[in-house]
Amino acid sequence: MSDWSYKVDNKLRDKKGFFYGETDYNKKKISINKKLHKKKGKEDWLIDTLVHETMHKDHPKMKEKNVIKNTTKKLKKMKQKSK
């Protein structure tokens, strides 16, 4: 079992504004801004964000470009399995 935790944090933000998710390696915590997903009409992106942040957790040295690419691949596989 993983010692990481998942948390909803609707106040996530950086210097540029709000963001959808965050992976904190020191606290071993993944936070998701559920309110922002809902506000932007992107509730279907919630799974995408969870997979994306988990990809960061599992591959901490992976570049953002590759995290996005691998997240997309993983989501496609998940959709195919659900059919």
C-alpha positions in Angstrom: 0.0 0.0 0.0 1.3 3.5 -0.9 2.1 5.9 1.9 1.0 8.8 -0.3 -2.2 10.6 0.4 -4.7 12.3 -2.0 -6.5 15.5 -0.9 -8.9 18.0 -2.2 -7.5 21.5 -1.9 -9.6 24.1 -3.6 -7.1 26.8 -2.8 -4.3 25.5 -4.9 -2.5 28.3 -6.7 0.8 29.4 -8.0 2.1 32.8 -9.0 0.2 32.7 -12.3 -3.2 31.8 -10.7 -5.1 28.7 -9.7 -4.1 25.2 -10.9 -5.8 21.8 -11.1 -3.4 19.6 -9.2 -0.1 19.4 -7.4 2.3 16.6 -6.4 4.2 17.3 -3.1 7.1 14.9 -2.8 8.2 16.1 0.6 4.7 15.6 2.2 4.0 12.6 -0.1 0.7 14.2 -1.0 -1.3 14.7 -4.2 -3.7 17.6 -4.0 -6.6 18.3 -6.5 -8.5 21.5 -7.0 -11.9 20.0 -7.4 -13.7 23.4 -7.2 -11.6 24.8 -10.2 -12.5 21.7 -12.3 -16.2 22.3 -11.6 -16.0 26.1 -12.1 -14.3 25.8 -15.4 -16.8 23.1 -16.5 -13.9 20.6 -16.6 -15.2 18.0 -14.2 -14.4 15.3 -16.8 -10.8 16.4 -16.4 -10.7 15.3 -12.8 -9.6 11.7 -13.7 -7.1 13.2 -16.1 -5.6 15.3 -13.3 -5.5 12.4 -10.9 -3.7 10.2 -13.4 -1.4 13.1 -14.4 -0.4 13.8 -10.7 0.0 10.1 -10.0 2.3 9.9 -13.0 4.5 12.7 -11.4 4.5 10.7 -8.2 5.5 7.5 -9.9 8.1 9.1 -12.2 9.5 12.1 -10.4 12.3 12.8 -12.9 10.0 12.6 -16.0 9.7 15.9 -17.9 6.3 17.5 -18.0 6.0 16.9 -21.8 6.4 13.2 -21.2 4.1 13.2 -18.2 1.4 14.7 -20.5 2.1 12.2 -23.3 2.0 9.2 -20.9 -1.1 10.4 -19.1 -2.9 10.6 -22.5 -1.8 7.0 -23.3 -2.9 5.7 -20.0 -6.3 7.4 -20.2 -6.8 5.9 -23.7 -6.1 2.4 -22.3 -8.5 3.0 -19.4 -11.3 4.1 -21.9 -10.7 1.0 -24.0 -11.0 -1.3 -21.0 -14.2 0.3 -19.9 -15.9 -0.4 -23.2 
